[in-house]
Amino acid sequence: MSDLTQTISNLVGILLGLVGVVGVGYFIYGAYLYLTASGAPNQMERGKSAMMTALAGIVLALVAYGVVELVMNAVVGNTVDPKVPDPKKIK
C-alpha cells in the first residue's frame, strides 16, 4: 500500500508542476497580448481573458491537489512526501 501511495503522490506532484508551468506560460502569453494591444479593445480583452483563464486553472489545480491530499489522508492516515524515500526501502 505504501508503494501505491508513494506512486500516486509522485504522480500528483509531477502533474501539479506541469499544470503550474503551463498556467504561468499562458498567463505570460495573456500579459503579452494585453501589453502589446496598443489600445485595441479586442486584443486587450483577449489578453485579460487569457490571464483570468490561467489564474482559474492554477487555482483549480491547487484545489485538486488539496482534494487528493484529503482523500489520501483519509485512506492511508498519514501524508506522503514525494521527496522523502520510504524508510523501509533504505536498507
DSSP file with accessible surface (Angstrom, degrees, kcal/mol):
  #  RESIDUE AA STRUCTURE BP1 BP2  ACC     N-H-->O    O-->H-N    N-H-->O    O-->H-N    TCO  KAPPA ALPHA  PHI   PSI    X-CA   Y-CA   Z-CA
    1    1 A M     >        0   0  142      0, 0.0     4,-2.3     0, 0.0     5,-0.2   0.000 360.0 360.0 360.0 -34.1    0.0    0.0    0.0
    2    2 A S  H  >  +     0   0   46      1,-0.2     4,-2.4     2,-0.2     5,-0.2   0.871 360.0  52.8 -65.4 -37.6    2.9    2.3    0.7
    3    3 A D  H  > S+     0   0   85      2,-0.2     4,-2.5     1,-0.2    -1,-0.2   0.902 109.5  49.2 -63.1 -41.5    4.2    1.9   -2.8
    4    4 A L  H  > S+     0   0   98      2,-0.2     4,-2.7     1,-0.2     5,-0.2   0.929 112.3  46.7 -64.5 -45.6    0.9    2.8   -4.3
    5    5 A T  H  X S+     0   0    6     -4,-2.3     4,-2.5     2,-0.2    -1,-0.2   0.893 112.9  49.9 -65.9 -37.2    0.5    5.9   -2.1
    6    6 A Q  H  X S+     0   0   35     -4,-2.4     4,-2.6     2,-0.2    -1,-0.2   0.920 111.7  48.7 -65.8 -41.2    4.1    7.0   -2.9
    7    7 A T  H  X S+     0   0   88     -4,-2.5     4,-2.6     2,-0.2    -2,-0.2   0.925 112.8  47.2 -63.7 -45.5    3.4    6.5   -6.7
    8    8 A I  H  X S+     0   0   59     -4,-2.7     4,-2.7     2,-0.2     5,-0.2   0.924 112.4  50.3 -62.9 -42.5    0.2    8.5   -6.5
    9    9 A S  H  X S+     0   0    8     -4,-2.5     4,-2.3    -5,-0.2    -2,-0.2   0.915 111.9  47.4 -63.1 -42.8    1.9   11.2   -4.5
   10   10 A N  H  X S+     0   0   64     -4,-2.6     4,-2.3     2,-0.2    -1,-0.2   0.914 112.5  49.5 -63.5 -43.7    4.8   11.4   -7.1
   11   11 A L  H  X S+     0   0   99     -4,-2.6     4,-2.7     2,-0.2     5,-0.2   0.920 111.0  49.0 -62.8 -43.2    2.3   11.5  -10.0
   12   12 A V  H  X S+     0   0   27     -4,-2.7     4,-2.7     1,-0.2     5,-0.2   0.912 110.8  51.3 -63.8 -40.7    0.3   14.2   -8.4
   13   13 A G  H  X S+     0   0   31     -4,-2.3     4,-2.1    -5,-0.2    -2,-0.2   0.919 111.7  46.4 -62.5 -42.5    3.5   16.2   -7.8
   14   14 A I  H  X S+     0   0  118     -4,-2.3     4,-2.4     2,-0.2    -2,-0.2   0.935 114.3  47.1 -65.3 -46.4    4.6   15.9  -11.4
   15   15 A L  H  X S+     0   0   89     -4,-2.7     4,-2.8     1,-0.2     5,-0.2   0.895 110.7  52.0 -64.7 -39.0    1.2   16.8  -12.8
   16   16 A L  H  X S+     0   0   49     -4,-2.7     4,-2.4    -5,-0.2    -1,-0.2   0.911 110.2  49.1 -64.5 -39.8    0.9   19.8  -10.4
   17   17 A G  H  X S+     0   0   40     -4,-2.1     4,-2.4    -5,-0.2    -2,-0.2   0.918 111.7  49.0 -63.9 -41.3    4.3   21.0  -11.6
   18   18 A L  H  X S+     0   0  103     -4,-2.4     4,-2.6     2,-0.2     5,-0.2   0.930 111.5  48.5 -64.2 -44.5    3.3   20.6  -15.2
   19   19 A V  H  X S+     0   0   61     -4,-2.8     4,-2.9     1,-0.2    -1,-0.2   0.901 110.9  52.2 -63.3 -38.8    0.0   22.4  -14.7
   20   20 A G  H  X S+     0   0   28     -4,-2.4     4,-2.6    -5,-0.2     5,-0.2   0.929 110.3  46.9 -63.1 -43.9    1.9   25.2  -12.9
   21   21 A V  H  X S+     0   0  104     -4,-2.4     4,-2.4     2,-0.2    -2,-0.2   0.932 115.5  45.2 -65.0 -45.1    4.3   25.7  -15.8
   22   22 A V  H  X S+     0   0   94     -4,-2.6     4,-2.6     2,-0.2     5,-0.2   0.923 113.7  50.6 -65.1 -41.9    1.6   25.7  -18.4
   23   23 A G  H  X S+     0   0   11     -4,-2.9     4,-2.3    -5,-0.2    -2,-0.2   0.923 111.8  45.9 -63.0 -44.5   -0.5   28.0  -16.3
   24   24 A V  H  X S+     0   0   78     -4,-2.6     4,-2.5     2,-0.2    -1,-0.2   0.911 112.7  51.7 -66.1 -39.4    2.3   30.5  -15.8
   25   25 A G  H  X S+     0   0   40     -4,-2.4     4,-2.2    -5,-0.2    -2,-0.2   0.920 111.2  46.6 -61.8 -42.8    3.2   30.3  -19.5
   26   26 A Y  H  X S+     0   0  106     -4,-2.6     4,-2.4     2,-0.2    -1,-0.2   0.880 110.8  53.2 -68.8 -35.0   -0.4   31.0  -20.5
   27   27 A F  H  X S+     0   0   74     -4,-2.3     4,-2.5     2,-0.2    -2,-0.2   0.925 109.2  48.7 -64.0 -43.1   -0.6   33.9  -18.1
   28   28 A I  H  X S+     0   0  106     -4,-2.5     4,-2.6     2,-0.2    -2,-0.2   0.905 109.8  52.6 -63.7 -39.7    2.6   35.4  -19.6
   29   29 A Y  H  X S+     0   0  102     -4,-2.2     4,-2.4     2,-0.2    -2,-0.2   0.927 110.2  47.9 -60.7 -44.4    1.1   35.0  -23.0
   30   30 A G  H  X S+     0   0    0     -4,-2.4     4,-2.4     2,-0.2    -2,-0.2   0.901 111.1  50.5 -63.8 -40.3   -2.1   36.8  -21.9
   31   31 A A  H  X S+     0   0   25     -4,-2.5     4,-2.9     2,-0.2     5,-0.2   0.906 109.2  51.8 -64.6 -39.1    0.0   39.6  -20.4
   32   32 A Y  H  X S+     0   0  145     -4,-2.6     4,-2.0     2,-0.2    -2,-0.2   0.929 110.0  48.7 -61.8 -45.4    2.0   39.9  -23.6
   33   33 A L  H  < S+     0   0   12     -4,-2.4    -2,-0.2     1,-0.2    -1,-0.2   0.916 113.9  46.9 -59.7 -42.7   -1.3   40.2  -25.6
   34   34 A Y  H >< S+     0   0   88     -4,-2.4     3,-1.0     1,-0.2     5,-0.3   0.920 113.7  46.5 -66.5 -43.8   -2.6   42.9  -23.2
   35   35 A L  H 3< S+     0   0  139     -4,-2.9     3,-0.4     1,-0.2    -1,-0.2   0.789 115.2  45.7 -72.8 -26.9    0.6   44.9  -23.1
   36   36 A T  T 3< S+     0   0   55     -4,-2.0    -1,-0.2    -5,-0.2    -2,-0.2   0.282  82.7  99.9 -98.1  13.5    1.1   44.8  -26.9
   37   37 A A  S X  S-     0   0    6     -3,-1.0     3,-1.7    -4,-0.2    -1,-0.2   0.771  70.3-151.6 -70.6 -25.7   -2.6   45.7  -27.7
   38   38 A S  T 3  S-     0   0  119     -3,-0.4    -3,-0.1     1,-0.3    -2,-0.1   0.873  72.4 -49.7  54.3  37.2   -1.8   49.4  -28.3
   39   39 A G  T 3  S+     0   0   58     -5,-0.3    -1,-0.3     1,-0.3    -2,-0.1   0.457  96.5 144.6  86.4   0.1   -5.2   50.3  -27.1
   40   40 A A    <>  -     0   0   40     -3,-1.7     4,-2.3     1,-0.2    -1,-0.3  -0.623  40.7-152.8 -73.4 115.0   -7.1   47.8  -29.3
   41   41 A P  H  > S+     0   0  104      0, 0.0     4,-2.3     0, 0.0     5,-0.2   0.856  89.8  55.1 -61.2 -35.0  -10.0   46.8  -27.2
   42   42 A N  H  > S+     0   0  125      1,-0.2     4,-2.0     2,-0.2     5,-0.1   0.936 111.9  42.1 -64.5 -45.5  -10.4   43.4  -28.8
   43   43 A Q  H  > S+     0   0   56      2,-0.2     4,-2.3     1,-0.2    -1,-0.2   0.868 112.3  54.4 -71.9 -34.1   -6.8   42.4  -28.1
   44   44 A M  H  X S+     0   0   53     -4,-2.3     4,-2.5     2,-0.2    -1,-0.2   0.922 109.4  48.5 -63.0 -40.7   -6.9   43.8  -24.6
   45   45 A E  H  X S+     0   0  108     -4,-2.3     4,-2.6    -5,-0.2    -2,-0.2   0.895 109.6  52.1 -66.9 -38.5   -9.9   41.7  -23.9
   46   46 A R  H  X S+     0   0  122     -4,-2.0     4,-2.3     2,-0.2    -1,-0.2   0.909 110.9  48.3 -62.3 -41.2   -8.2   38.6  -25.3
   47   47 A G  H  X S+     0   0    0     -4,-2.3     4,-2.3     2,-0.2    -2,-0.2   0.930 112.7  46.9 -65.2 -44.9   -5.2   39.3  -23.0
   48   48 A K  H  X S+     0   0   92     -4,-2.5     4,-2.5     1,-0.2     5,-0.2   0.916 112.6  50.7 -63.3 -40.7   -7.4   39.8  -19.9
   49   49 A S  H  X S+     0   0   63     -4,-2.6     4,-2.4     1,-0.2    -1,-0.2   0.909 110.0  49.4 -64.1 -41.6   -9.4   36.7  -20.7
   50   50 A A  H  X S+     0   0    3     -4,-2.3     4,-2.3     2,-0.2    -1,-0.2   0.915 111.8  48.8 -65.0 -41.2   -6.2   34.6  -21.1
   51   51 A M  H  X S+     0   0   35     -4,-2.3     4,-2.4     2,-0.2    -2,-0.2   0.920 112.7  47.2 -65.8 -41.6   -4.8   35.8  -17.8
   52   52 A M  H  X S+     0   0  125     -4,-2.5     4,-2.5     2,-0.2    -2,-0.2   0.894 111.7  51.0 -66.9 -39.0   -8.0   35.1  -16.0
   53   53 A T  H  X S+     0   0   76     -4,-2.4     4,-2.3    -5,-0.2    -1,-0.2   0.915 110.5  49.3 -63.2 -42.7   -8.2   31.6  -17.5
   54   54 A A  H  X S+     0   0    4     -4,-2.3     4,-2.3     2,-0.2    -2,-0.2   0.928 112.0  47.9 -63.5 -44.1   -4.7   30.9  -16.5
   55   55 A L  H  X S+     0   0   80     -4,-2.4     4,-2.5     1,-0.2     5,-0.2   0.916 111.4  50.5 -63.5 -41.6   -5.3   32.0  -12.9
   56   56 A A  H  X S+     0   0   61     -4,-2.5     4,-2.6     1,-0.2    -1,-0.2   0.905 110.4  50.4 -63.5 -38.9   -8.5   30.0  -12.7
   57   57 A G  H  X S+     0   0   34     -4,-2.3     4,-2.3     2,-0.2    -2,-0.2   0.907 110.8  48.1 -65.3 -41.1   -6.6   26.9  -14.0
   58   58 A I  H  X S+     0   0   43     -4,-2.3     4,-2.2     2,-0.2    -2,-0.2   0.928 113.1  47.7 -66.1 -43.4   -3.9   27.3  -11.4
   59   59 A V  H  X S+     0   0   88     -4,-2.5     4,-2.4     1,-0.2    -2,-0.2   0.928 111.5  51.1 -63.1 -42.3   -6.4   27.8   -8.6
   60   60 A L  H  X S+     0   0  121     -4,-2.6     4,-2.6     1,-0.2    -1,-0.2   0.905 108.9  51.2 -62.3 -39.0   -8.3   24.7   -9.8
   61   61 A A  H  X S+     0   0   16     -4,-2.3     4,-2.3     2,-0.2    -1,-0.2   0.904 109.9  49.4 -65.5 -39.8   -5.1   22.7   -9.8
   62   62 A L  H  X S+     0   0   98     -4,-2.2     4,-2.1     2,-0.2    -2,-0.2   0.902 111.2  49.2 -66.6 -38.2   -4.3   23.7   -6.3
   63   63 A V  H  X S+     0   0   84     -4,-2.4     4,-2.4     2,-0.2    -2,-0.2   0.921 110.3  51.1 -65.4 -42.1   -7.8   22.8   -5.2
   64   64 A A  H  X S+     0   0   52     -4,-2.6     4,-2.5     1,-0.2    -2,-0.2   0.903 108.5  52.1 -62.1 -39.2   -7.5   19.4   -6.9
   65   65 A Y  H  X S+     0   0   81     -4,-2.3     4,-2.4     1,-0.2    -1,-0.2   0.916 109.1  50.4 -62.0 -42.7   -4.2   18.9   -5.1
   66   66 A G  H  X S+     0   0   31     -4,-2.1     4,-2.3     2,-0.2    -2,-0.2   0.902 109.9  49.8 -61.7 -41.1   -5.9   19.6   -1.8
   67   67 A V  H  X S+     0   0   80     -4,-2.4     4,-2.6     2,-0.2     5,-0.2   0.924 110.4  49.9 -64.7 -42.7   -8.7   17.2   -2.5
   68   68 A V  H  X S+     0   0   46     -4,-2.5     4,-2.9     1,-0.2    -2,-0.2   0.923 110.9  49.8 -62.6 -42.4   -6.2   14.4   -3.4
   69   69 A E  H  X S+     0   0   34     -4,-2.4     4,-2.5     2,-0.2    -1,-0.2   0.909 110.4  50.3 -62.8 -41.2   -4.3   15.1   -0.2
   70   70 A L  H  X S+     0   0  123     -4,-2.3     4,-2.2     2,-0.2    -2,-0.2   0.927 113.0  45.7 -62.0 -44.6   -7.5   14.9    1.8
   71   71 A V  H  X S+     0   0   81     -4,-2.6     4,-2.5     2,-0.2     5,-0.2   0.929 112.8  50.0 -65.9 -42.7   -8.5   11.6    0.2
   72   72 A M  H  X>S+     0   0   25     -4,-2.9     4,-3.0     1,-0.2     5,-0.8   0.907 111.4  49.0 -63.1 -40.0   -5.0   10.2    0.7
   73   73 A N  H  X5S+     0   0   56     -4,-2.5     4,-0.8    -5,-0.2    -1,-0.2   0.884 112.1  48.9 -66.2 -36.6   -5.0   11.2    4.3
   74   74 A A  H  <5S+     0   0   86     -4,-2.2    -2,-0.2    -5,-0.2    -1,-0.2   0.888 119.7  37.4 -69.7 -36.9   -8.5    9.6    4.8
   75   75 A V  H  <5S+     0   0   95     -4,-2.5    -2,-0.2    -5,-0.2    -3,-0.2   0.938 132.3  23.5 -81.1 -47.8   -7.4    6.3    3.1
   76   76 A V  H  <5S-     0   0   48     -4,-3.0    -3,-0.2    -5,-0.2    -2,-0.1   0.847  91.2-134.8 -91.5 -39.4   -3.8    6.0    4.4
   77   77 A G  S  <<S+     0   0   61     -4,-0.8     2,-0.3    -5,-0.8    -4,-0.2   0.309  76.1  57.4 100.4 -10.1   -3.9    8.0    7.5
   78   78 A N  S    S-     0   0   98     -6,-0.4     2,-0.2     2,-0.0    -1,-0.2  -0.979  83.9-102.6-145.9 162.8   -0.7    9.9    7.0
   79   79 A T        -     0   0   93     -2,-0.3     2,-0.5    -3,-0.1   -10,-0.0  -0.526  25.1-144.0 -85.6 154.1    0.8   12.2    4.4
   80   80 A V        -     0   0   26     -2,-0.2    -8,-0.0   -75,-0.1    -7,-0.0  -0.975   6.9-148.1-119.6 121.7    3.4   11.0    1.9
   81   81 A D    >   -     0   0   85     -2,-0.5     3,-1.2     1,-0.1   -71,-0.1  -0.809   6.9-148.2 -89.4 122.0    6.2   13.5    1.0
   82   82 A P  T 3  S+     0   0   47      0, 0.0    -1,-0.1     0, 0.0   -72,-0.1   0.726  95.4  51.2 -65.2 -17.7    7.3   12.8   -2.7
   83   83 A K  T 3  S+     0   0  187      2,-0.1    -2,-0.0    -3,-0.0   -73,-0.0   0.593  94.4  79.1 -95.4 -10.3   10.9   13.9   -1.9
   84   84 A V  S <  S-     0   0   81     -3,-1.2    -3,-0.1     1,-0.0    -1,-0.0  -0.857  79.1-131.9-101.4 122.7   11.4   11.6    1.1
   85   85 A P        -     0   0   86      0, 0.0     5,-0.1     0, 0.0    -4,-0.1  -0.321  33.4 -91.4 -69.6 157.7   12.2    8.0    0.3
   86   86 A D    >>  -     0   0   29      1,-0.2     3,-1.4     3,-0.1     4,-0.5  -0.512  30.6-140.8 -68.4 125.1   10.4    5.2    2.2
   87   87 A P  H >> S+     0   0   92      0, 0.0     3,-0.8     0, 0.0     4,-0.5   0.809  99.3  61.7 -61.3 -27.0   12.5    4.3    5.3
   88   88 A K  H 34 S+     0   0  165      1,-0.2     3,-0.2     2,-0.1    -2,-0.0   0.779 104.5  48.3 -69.5 -24.1   11.7    0.6    4.8
   89   89 A K  H <4 S+     0   0  131     -3,-1.4    -1,-0.2     1,-0.2    -3,-0.1   0.474  90.6  80.3 -95.1  -4.1   13.5    0.6    1.4
   90   90 A I  H <<        0   0  117     -3,-0.8    -1,-0.2    -4,-0.5    -2,-0.1   0.859 360.0 360.0 -71.6 -32.3   16.6    2.4    2.5
   91   91 A K     <        0   0  228     -4,-0.5    -3,-0.0    -3,-0.2     0, 0.0   0.026 360.0 360.0 -57.4 360.0   18.2   -0.7    4.0
